[in-house]
Amino acid sequence: MADDEALSLLDEVATALRAALNAPDADAHRLFASAKKVLHGLPLDVTSSTRVEALLLLAQFAYVSGQPFTGLEHASLAVDCARRLQDQAALRKALTFHGILLADTGNIATAVECYAEALELAELLHDLRAETPVWVNLGTALGYAGQLNDAVACFERVVALSDADPAVSSFRPPALANIAAICLYLQEHAKGLRSIKAAIECAGEPQTTADRLNRVLAESSYARLLLEVDSLDRAKERCELAKRFARESKSERAELLASLAEGLCEVHAGLIDLGTSRLSQSLDRARVLKSALRDALLAMVKAQEVAGKPDVALVYLRELMMHTKKTQQENALRHHRLHLESLARQQQDSEDTVMERHEQSLRGKLAEQVAQQELMRSRIEMLERLAVTAELRDDSTGEHSYRVGRLSSLLGQEYGCDDQTCFMLDLAARLHDIGKIGIPDGILLKPDRLSEAEREIMKTHSTVGAELLAQSEMPHMQMAEDIARFHHEWWDGSGYPNGIGGAAIPIAARITALSDVFDALTHRRPYKEPWPVARALDEIAYLKGHQFDPELTDLFLSLIRRLQREVGDLDEYLGQAARLSPFIRARDKIANTLRLSGGRDHGYGTRSDTQR
């Protein structure tokens, strides 16, 4: 097909897609399916802003149709086309929508990388209208990841931009409403009430179905914040408004959210049976609709706590954990498999790849081993990103997993492991807490000591992680699975999940356990201040033969003392791999932008409860 014909065809396709997306009908799915064949069938060198736009329309249709993973392939191709076109505005738009789809499907790390690049492009273009939606979506993604303070910083940036330029004022209400919702989680009720009041005042009367749904979300947050400060009458007023806008929206999700707020109001008013009955009915609807299930479960947990029934609250908390685990595991595995498929396509025998393999064979076994190690690194890259994202709720720097991996590798060396085993220890230990993706935020973000019931749920992260890694279809992953499952087992048999002890605990898990606890003790966590290295070593020495393998403990204590003498700054030395991570670099870039713009430093960069 000639270039002119291809460009003319793209114009026709884009026009048809725009019309169908604005006014979808029964034939819309067929139209988008045929458009996909055209847009993905053209050679990559047929690039135009129209092709990028049409691909993003495909991605948008997939998203609103509840198929975000399908949308990913369209958005990814849109990014590739925009890069080839060297159109910064089109690339910014494509990266932003790609980020939305990645975040919606649980791949927060790659979404943040997309947003960081999109922000850089918006700044180069000096375009606040392009920059502001990126901050909104970045804040949303960080909220999904439980990085609540960082999310607030992004939304506050949106508010500041709306103050500077009235052209982006439409983003102000959702930013303020998101701040309020996060403040409810952080128990910053006064700030939350100020934010939600300002959000509703500047939003005005809702005109569209989407506006009405957003208003229901805002009124529901307003009501729940008022309940937290014992302002029951005002909370009831906001509930009535939420119900009104939900009826007008004719949206099942909006009606569900309004019903949850009303049920919580009734429970707080002492109408326990009425309120819990309403919430139970809403929860049943959420289970059927697969919509707002997390919100319904959280509301039921809160209601049972208010009603003085912690045992019943625990039942719903466990269901929330099962829902979180299922969703996050499925999403993680899909992203991992997509990553492996992408690598396989890249590694198909091209002339260059054949030449590289011939060259490697000439260089001998060492070169082959290096090549295999690089392949292994690239294969676990997606799992590594997911593991780091899961850890961010405990470690805001994102470096914990990398430090644990490096320290485990060094301890393996001290123990006498061969080079390949030490290499695998470094990679596998980075995944030790990947199972935390299946633990509800309410437990991971709790600033106080966990209750016994919450602790039991927290302990499941070891089996959740091992199950995920077992399903990853990766060769040589047995070590990572063993570490995830057994790194909380104790030498004396009093650990979890199986209560095994001594040499029954795989050696890789025994090594990682020492590295993990040392790093956790010597760094700030939401529930504790950092310990000095000397105090942490004293604690580990005290637990020798009880929590830790005695032989490994002696080697570990000597290793840390030697490293202190030889390298000085342990964090700088052990965290070198983290600073090569595209995700960590993207977060640092975002943090610098926030600092330069005058935003607060919420901890992008920097319980004794070693059982977590």
C-alpha positions in Angstrom: 0.0 0.0 0.0 1.4 3.4 -0.9 2.0 6.0 1.8 -0.7 8.3 0.5 -3.3 5.4 0.5 -2.2 4.4 4.0 -2.6 7.9 5.4 -6.0 8.3 3.7 -7.1 5.0 5.2 -5.9 6.1 8.7 -7.9 9.3 8.4 -11.1 7.3 7.5 -10.5 4.9 10.4 -9.9 7.7 13.0 -13.0 9.6 11.9 -15.1 6.4 12.2 -13.6 5.6 15.6 -14.2 9.1 17.0 -17.8 9.0 16.0 -18.4 5.5 17.4 -16.7 6.4 20.7 -18.9 9.5 21.1 -22.1 7.7 20.3 -21.5 3.9 20.6 -24.1 1.5 19.1 -24.6 -2.2 18.6 -22.1 -2.3 15.8 -19.3 -0.5 17.7 -17.5 -3.7 18.7 -17.3 -4.9 15.1 -16.1 -1.5 14.0 -13.3 -1.4 16.6 -12.3 -5.0 15.8 -11.9 -4.3 12.1 -10.1 -1.1 12.9 -7.6 -3.1 15.1 -6.7 -5.3 12.1 -6.0 -2.2 10.0 -4.0 -0.2 12.7 -1.9 -3.2 13.8 -1.5 -4.6 10.3 0.3 -1.5 8.9 4.1 -1.5 8.9 5.6 0.4 11.8 7.2 2.9 9.4 3.7 4.1 8.4 3.6 6.7 11.1 1.4 9.7 11.5 -0.3 11.6 14.4 -3.6 10.2 13.0 -2.4 6.6 13.5 -1.4 7.5 17.1 -4.8 9.0 17.7 -6.7 6.1 16.2 -4.7 3.6 18.4 -5.5 5.6 21.5 -9.2 5.6 20.5 -9.0 1.8 20.3 -7.3 1.7 23.7 -10.0 4.0 25.2 -12.8 1.9 23.8 -11.2 -1.2 25.4 -10.8 0.6 28.7 -14.4 1.8 28.9 -15.5 -1.7 27.8 -13.8 -3.2 30.8 -10.9 -4.8 28.9 -7.9 -2.8 30.0 -5.4 -5.5 29.1 -6.6 -5.4 25.5 -6.2 -1.7 25.6 -2.6 -2.1 26.6 -1.5 -3.5 23.2 -3.1 -0.5 21.4 -1.5 2.0 23.8 1.9 0.4 23.6 1.8 0.5 19.8 0.7 4.2 20.0 3.8 4.9 22.1 6.0 3.2 19.6 4.5 5.1 16.6 4.7 8.4 18.4 8.4 7.8 19.1 9.1 7.0 15.5 7.2 10.1 14.5 9.2 12.2 17.0 6.0 14.0 17.9 6.5 15.1 21.5 2.8 16.1 22.0 1.5 12.8 20.6 4.1 10.8 22.7 3.1 12.6 25.9 -0.5 11.8 25.3 0.2 8.1 24.4 2.5 7.7 27.4 -0.2 9.1 29.7 -2.9 6.8 28.5 -0.5 3.8 28.5 0.2 4.7 32.1 -3.6 4.8 33.0 -4.0 1.3 31.6 -0.9 0.0 33.3 -2.0 1.4 36.7 -5.5 0.1 36.2 -4.2 -3.4 35.7 -1.8 -3.3 38.6 1.5 -2.5 36.9 2.2 0.6 39.0 6.0 0.6 38.4 5.8 0.8 34.6 3.0 3.3 34.8 5.1 5.6 36.9 7.9 5.2 34.3 5.4 6.3 31.6 4.2 9.3 33.7 7.8 10.4 34.5 8.6 10.6 30.8 5.2 12.2 30.0 5.9 14.9 32.6 9.4 15.5 31.1 7.8 16.0 27.7 5.1 18.3 29.0 7.7 20.5 30.6 9.7 20.6 27.4 6.5 21.7 25.6 5.8 24.3 28.3 2.2 23.1 28.3 0.4 23.1 31.6 -2.7 21.6 29.9 -0.6 18.6 29.0 1.2 18.4 32.4 -1.8 18.6 34.7 -3.6 15.4 33.7 -0.3 13.5 34.1 -0.1 14.6 37.7 -3.7 13.6 38.3 -3.1 10.1 36.9 0.2 9.7 38.6 -1.5 10.6 41.9 -4.1 8.0 41.2 -1.5 5.3 40.4 0.4 6.0 43.6 -2.8 5.8 45.6 -3.4 2.4 44.1 0.0 1.4 45.3 -0.6 2.6 48.8 1.8 5.5 48.4 -0.7 7.9 50.0 1.6 10.8 51.0 3.2 10.7 47.6 -0.2 10.7 45.9 -1.3 13.7 48.0 1.9 15.6 46.8 0.8 15.0 43.2 -2.7 16.2 43.7 -1.5 19.3 45.6 0.7 20.0 42.5 -2.5 19.9 40.4 -4.2 22.4 42.8 -1.1 24.7 42.5 -1.2 24.4 38.7 -4.9 25.3 38.7 -4.2 28.4 40.8 -1.5 29.4 38.2 -3.6 28.8 35.1 -7.4 28.9 34.9 -7.2 26.8 31.7 -6.6 23.7 33.9 -9.2 24.6 36.6 -11.3 21.6 35.6 -8.7 19.3 37.2 -9.0 21.1 40.6 -12.2 19.4 41.9 -11.0 15.8 41.3 -7.6 16.6 42.8 -9.2 18.0 45.9 -11.6 15.1 46.2 -8.8 12.6 45.9 -6.8 14.4 48.6 -9.9 14.2 50.9 -10.3 10.5 50.2 -6.7 9.9 51.1 -7.0 12.0 54.2 -9.8 9.7 55.3 -7.3 6.8 55.1 -4.5 8.8 56.8 -6.9 10.0 59.5 -6.2 13.6 58.7 -9.8 14.5 59.1 -9.6 18.3 59.3 -7.5 18.6 56.1 -9.8 16.1 54.4 -12.9 18.1 55.3 -11.4 21.3 54.0 -10.4 19.6 50.8 -13.8 18.0 50.1 -15.7 21.2 50.8 -13.5 23.1 48.4 -13.8 20.3 45.8 -17.6 20.4 45.8 -17.7 24.2 45.8 -15.5 24.6 42.8 -17.1 21.7 40.9 -20.5 23.3 40.6 -23.7 21.4 39.7 -23.0 18.2 37.8 -24.2 18.1 34.2 -23.2 14.7 32.8 -23.4 11.1 34.1 -19.6 11.1 34.8 -20.0 14.4 36.7 -22.8 12.9 38.8 -20.7 9.8 39.6 -17.8 11.9 40.7 -20.2 14.0 42.8 -21.5 10.8 44.5 -17.9 9.8 45.2 -17.2 13.2 46.7 -20.4 13.3 48.8 -19.7 9.8 50.1 -16.2 10.8 51.2 -17.6 14.0 52.8 -20.1 11.9 54.7 -17.5 9.5 56.0 -15.2 12.3 57.0 -18.0 13.9 59.0 -18.7 10.6 60.7 -15.1 10.4 61.8 -15.5 13.7 63.6 -18.9 12.8 65.1 -20.9 15.2 62.9 -23.8 12.8 62.3 -26.4 15.3 61.2 -24.2 16.9 58.6 -23.1 13.4 57.4 -26.8 12.5 56.8 -27.2 15.6 54.7 -24.3 14.6 52.5 -25.8 11.1 52.2 -29.1 12.5 51.0 -27.2 14.5 48.3 -25.2 11.4 47.3 -28.5 9.4 46.9 -30.0 12.2 44.8 -27.1 12.4 42.4 -26.9 8.6 42.2 -30.6 8.4 41.2 -30.0 11.1 38.5 -26.9 9.3 37.2 -28.8 6.1 36.6 -25.4 4.4 37.4 -25.4 1.1 39.3 -21.9 2.0 40.8 -23.1 5.4 41.9 -26.2 3.9 43.6 -24.0 1.3 45.3 -21.6 3.9 46.7 -24.4 6.1 48.0 -26.0 3.1 49.7 -22.6 2.3 51.4 -22.5 5.8 52.8 -26.1 5.6 54.0 -25.4 2.3 55.7 -22.4 3.7 57.6 -24.5 6.7 58.7 -27.1 4.4 60.1 -24.5 2.3 62.0 -22.9 5.4 63.5 -26.4 6.6 64.5 -26.9 3.4 66.6 -29.2 1.8 64.0 -26.9 -1.2 63.9 -29.2 -3.8 62.4 -30.6 -1.5 59.8 -27.2 -0.2 58.7 -25.5 -3.6 58.6 -28.5 -5.0 56.7 -28.2 -2.2 54.1 -24.4 -2.7 53.8 -24.9 -6.5 53.5 -27.3 -6.0 50.6 -24.9 -3.5 49.0 -22.1 -6.0 49.4 -24.2 -8.8 47.7 -24.8 -6.4 44.8 -21.1 -5.6 44.6 -20.2 -9.3 44.5 -22.6 -9.9 41.6 -21.6 -6.7 39.6 -17.9 -7.0 40.3 -18.0 -3.3 40.9 -17.0 -1.4 44.1 -16.4 -4.7 45.9 -13.3 -3.3 47.7 -15.3 -0.3 48.8 -18.2 -2.5 50.0 -15.9 -4.8 52.0 -14.1 -1.8 53.6 -17.4 -0.2 54.6 -18.6 -3.5 56.2 -15.3 -3.9 58.1 -15.7 -0.3 59.4 -19.3 -0.9 60.3 -18.6 -4.0 62.3 -15.8 -2.3 64.2 -18.1 0.6 65.1 -20.7 -1.9 66.2 -18.2 -3.5 68.5 -17.9 -6.8 66.6 -14.2 -7.2 65.8 -14.7 -10.9 65.1 -17.3 -10.2 62.4 -15.1 -7.4 61.0 -12.3 -9.9 60.7 -14.5 -12.2 58.5 -14.9 -9.4 56.0 -11.3 -8.4 56.3 -10.4 -11.9 55.2 -12.7 -11.7 52.3 -11.1 -8.4 51.3 -7.7 -10.2 51.5 -8.9 -13.0 49.3 -10.3 -10.5 46.8 -7.0 -8.4 46.8 -4.9 -11.6 46.5 -6.9 -13.0 43.5 -6.9 -9.7 41.6 -3.3 -8.8 42.2 -2.0 -12.3 41.5 -3.9 -12.5 38.2 -2.8 -9.1 37.1 0.9 -9.7 38.1 1.0 -13.0 36.2 -0.6 -11.5 33.1 1.9 -8.6 33.1 4.8 -11.1 33.6 3.6 -13.3 30.7 3.2 -10.3 28.5 6.8 -9.3 29.4 8.1 -12.8 28.5 6.2 -12.7 25.2 7.8 -9.4 24.4 11.2 -10.7 25.2 10.6 -13.8 23.0 9.7 -11.6 20.1 12.8 -9.5 20.6 15.0 -12.6 20.8 13.7 -14.3 17.6 16.6 -15.2 15.4 17.6 -12.1 13.5 20.8 -11.8 11.6 22.3 -9.8 14.5 21.2 -12.4 17.1 22.8 -15.2 15.1 26.0 -13.3 14.9 25.9 -12.5 18.6 25.5 -16.2 19.4 28.3 -17.2 17.1 30.5 -14.6 18.8 29.6 -15.9 22.2 30.4 -19.4 21.3 33.8 -18.3 20.1 34.4 -16.5 23.4 33.6 -19.6 25.4 31.7 -20.6 28.5 32.3 -17.3 30.4 30.6 -15.3 27.7 27.7 -17.8 27.6 27.3 -17.6 31.3 27.2 -13.8 31.2 24.6 -13.9 28.4 22.5 -16.4 30.4 22.6 -14.1 33.5 21.5 -11.1 31.4 18.6 -13.1 30.0 17.6 -14.2 33.5 17.8 -10.5 34.7 15.5 -9.4 31.9 13.1 -12.3 32.5 12.5 -11.4 36.1 12.4 -7.7 35.4 8.6 -7.5 35.6 8.4 -9.6 38.8 11.1 -7.4 40.3 9.1 -4.2 39.5 6.0 -5.7 41.1 8.0 -6.8 44.2 9.5 -3.3 44.7 6.0 -1.7 44.3 4.6 -4.1 47.0 7.4 -3.0 49.3 6.9 0.7 48.8 4.2 0.8 51.4 6.9 -0.1 54.0 10.0 1.4 52.3 9.4 4.7 50.5 12.8 4.6 48.8 12.1 1.4 46.9 15.7 0.2 47.7 14.9 -2.3 50.4 14.5 -5.3 48.0 17.7 -4.5 46.2 19.8 -4.1 49.4 18.4 -7.4 50.7 19.3 -9.1 47.4 22.9 -7.7 47.3 23.5 -8.6 51.0 22.1 -12.1 50.5 24.5 -12.6 47.6 27.4 -11.4 49.7 26.4 -13.7 52.6 26.1 -16.6 50.2 29.7 -15.9 49.1 30.8 -16.0 52.7 29.1 -19.3 53.1 30.9 -20.7 50.1 28.3 -20.7 47.4 29.5 -20.7 43.8 29.2 -17.6 41.6 26.1 -18.7 39.8 24.3 -19.4 43.1 25.3 -16.0 44.5 24.0 -14.3 41.3 20.7 -16.1 41.7 20.5 -15.2 45.4 20.8 -11.5 44.5 17.9 -11.8 42.0 15.7 -14.2 44.0 16.0 -12.4 47.3 14.7 -9.2 45.7 11.4 -11.0 45.3 11.1 -12.1 48.9 8.1 -10.0 49.8 6.3 -10.0 46.4 3.4 -11.6 48.2 2.6 -8.3 49.9 0.7 -7.3 46.7 -2.1 -9.6 48.1 -2.3 -7.9 51.5 -5.0 -5.1 52.0 -3.6 -1.6 52.4 -5.4 -1.2 55.7 -3.0 -3.7 57.2 0.2 -2.8 55.4 -0.3 0.9 56.1 -1.4 0.6 59.7 1.0 2.9 61.8 0.2 1.0 65.0 1.1 -2.5 66.1 -1.0 -5.1 64.3 -3.7 -7.0 66.2 -3.3 -10.8 66.4 -5.9 -11.3 63.7 -4.3 -8.7 61.4 -0.9 -10.3 62.1 -2.3 -13.7 60.9 -3.5 -12.1 57.6 -0.1 -10.4 57.2 1.7 -13.7 57.6 -0.1 -15.0 54.5 2.1 -12.8 52.3 4.8 -15.6 52.3 2.5 -18.2 50.8 0.9 -15.6 48.4 4.3 -14.8 47.1 5.4 -18.4 46.7 2.2 -19.3 44.9 2.6 -16.4 42.5 6.2 -17.3 41.7 5.3 -21.0 41.3 2.8 -19.9 38.6 5.3 -17.6 36.8 6.4 -20.4 34.4 10.0 -19.4 34.8 12.9 -21.8 34.8 15.3 -21.6 37.8 12.7 -19.9 40.0 12.7 -22.6 42.8 15.1 -20.5 44.8 12.9 -17.5 44.6 9.8 -19.5 45.6 11.7 -21.0 48.5 12.8 -17.6 49.7 9.3 -16.1 49.4 7.7 -19.0 51.3 10.2 -19.7 54.0 12.1 -16.4 54.9 9.9 -16.0 58.0 10.6 -19.5 59.3 12.8 -19.5 62.5 15.7 -21.8 63.3 13.9 -23.1 66.4 10.7 -23.9 64.5 8.6 -21.0 65.9 8.2 -19.1 62.6 5.7 -19.3 59.8 4.0 -20.4 57.6 4.9 -24.1 58.3 6.7 -24.0 61.6 9.7 -25.9 60.3 13.2 -25.3 61.7 16.9 -26.0 61.4 18.2 -27.4 58.1 14.6 -28.1 57.0 14.5 -24.4 56.0 16.1 -24.0 52.6 19.5 -22.3 52.8 18.5 -19.5 50.5 15.7 -18.6 52.8 17.9 -18.7 55.9 20.4 -16.4 54.2 17.7 -13.9 53.1 16.1 -13.9 56.5 19.2 -12.4 58.0 19.5 -9.8 55.3 15.9 -8.8 55.4 15.7 -8.4 59.2 18.9 -6.4 59.3 17.8 -4.0 56.6 14.3 -3.6 58.2 15.8 -2.8 61.6 18.3 -0.3 60.3 15.7 1.7 58.2 12.7 3.8 58.9 9.3 2.1 58.5 5.8 3.4 59.1 5.7 1.8 62.5 9.3 2.4 63.7 12.4 4.6 63.6 15.7 3.2 62.2 18.0 1.4 64.6 21.8 2.1 64.6 23.8 -0.7 62.9 25.4 -1.7 66.2 22.0 -2.1 67.9 20.7 -4.2 65.0 23.8 -6.4 65.1 23.3 -6.9 68.9 19.7 -7.9 68.2 20.7 -10.4 65.5 23.4 -11.9 67.7 20.8 -12.3 70.5 18.5 -14.2 68.1 21.3 -16.6 67.0 20.1 -20.1 67.3 16.5 -18.9 68.0 15.5 -17.0 64.9 18.6 -17.4 62.8 20.9 -20.2 61.7 23.9 -20.0 64.2 26.6 -20.6 61.5 25.1 -18.0 59.1 24.7 -15.6 62.0 28.4 -15.6 62.8 29.3 -15.1 59.1 26.7 -12.3 58.8 28.0 -10.4 61.8 31.5 -10.6 60.5 30.4 -9.6 57.0 28.6 -6.4 58.2 31.5 -5.3 60.3 34.0 -5.8 57.5 31.7 -4.0 55.0 31.5 -1.0 57.5 35.3 -0.8 57.5 35.8 -1.4 53.8 32.9 0.5 52.1 31.7 2.9 54.7 28.2 3.8 53.6 26.3 0.5 53.5 23.2 1.9 51.8 25.2 3.4 49.0 27.1 0.1 48.4 24.2 -2.3 48.8 21.7 -0.2 46.9 23.7 0.3 43.7 21.3 -2.0 41.6 18.3 0.1 42.8 19.8 3.2 41.3 20.0 1.5 37.9 16.3 0.6 38.0 14.2 2.6 35.5 11.4 2.7 38.1 13.5 4.1 40.9 15.0 6.6 38.5 11.5 7.7 37.4 10.4 8.1 41.0 13.5 10.2 41.8 12.8 12.4 38.7 9.2 13.0 39.9 10.4 13.8 43.4 12.9 16.3 42.1 10.1 18.0 40.0 7.9 18.2 43.1 10.7 19.7 45.2 11.7 22.3 42.5 8.0 23.3 42.2 7.8 24.0 45.9 5.9 20.8 46.9 6.4 19.0 50.1 8.9 16.2 50.3 6.7 13.2 51.2 9.5 10.7 51.4 10.4 9.6 47.9 13.9 8.7 48.8 14.1 8.1 52.3 7.0 -2.6 63.6 10.7 -3.8 66.4 8.4 -6.1 64.5 10.7 -8.3 62.5 7.9 -10.8 61.8 6.2 -8.5 59.2 
